[in-house]
Amino acid sequence: MGSRKISIKESELSQACDYIRSQFAAHSWWPCEQPGEAKREFNLMQGSATALNVWCEKWLNVQQCQKLEKSI
C-alpha cells in the first residue's frame, strides 16, 4: 500500500490500537491486502507510535488512514 503519511502520537497509541483491533474483528478482509500478514505485523509493531505509524503507512489505504485519524 504505502505512500501516505500518518502521525499517531504516543498519547494516541492506545486509541489507535483499539480502533485497528476493532477493524480486524469486524472485517475479515481488513485492511484489504494480505490481512493475515498485516495482523501478524500489527501484533509486532503496536508497542510504539513510531512503529505503528510505519505499519499504517505500509498496510492502510488513504481512506483507512483517514478513518483511523478521525477515530483518535
N, C-alpha and C positions, 0 to 999 in steps of 0.2 A: 504494500500500500504506500506508505511513506509520503513525503513532500509537504506535510502541513506541520505547523508549529503549534504546540500546546504548552501551557505553562502552569502546571499544577504546583502549588506551594506546599511545603511540609505541613502547614496548618490545615490544608485541604485534603491531605493524603487519605485519611480515614473515610471521608465522604466519597472521594473518587473511587476508592477500592470497593466500598459498599455498592456504589452505582454499577460498577463493572461486574461485580459478583451477581447483582440482580439481573443484569442483561444476560449473563451466561445461564442463569437459572431459568429465565423466561423464554429464551430463544436458542434452540439447539444449533442454529446456523450462525449465531453471532460470534465474531464480528465479520462475517462474510467469507473471508478466505481462511482456510485451514483452522477452523475453530478449536480443534483439539490441540494443535501445536500452540495456538495463541493462548489457550488456557494454561498449558504447561509453562510457557514463558511468563505469563502473568503471575503464577504461583512463585516463580523465582524472583520476579522484579517488583513485587508490591511493597518491598521494605523501605523504599525511599522515594521521595517525589522525583528526584533526578532520574532514577531507573524507570519509574512509571511513565514519565514524560517520553522517554525513549521507546518504551513499549507502545504507548498510544500512537506515537508518530509512525511506528512500524506497522501496526495492525489495524488502526481505525481509519475509516474514510472521513472526508470533510464533515459530512452530516453527523456521523457518530461522535466526532470530536466536539462539534457544536453542542450536541445534546448533553455530552458529558460536562462541558464547561457550564452550561445552563443549570445542571443539577447541583453544581457546587457553587 
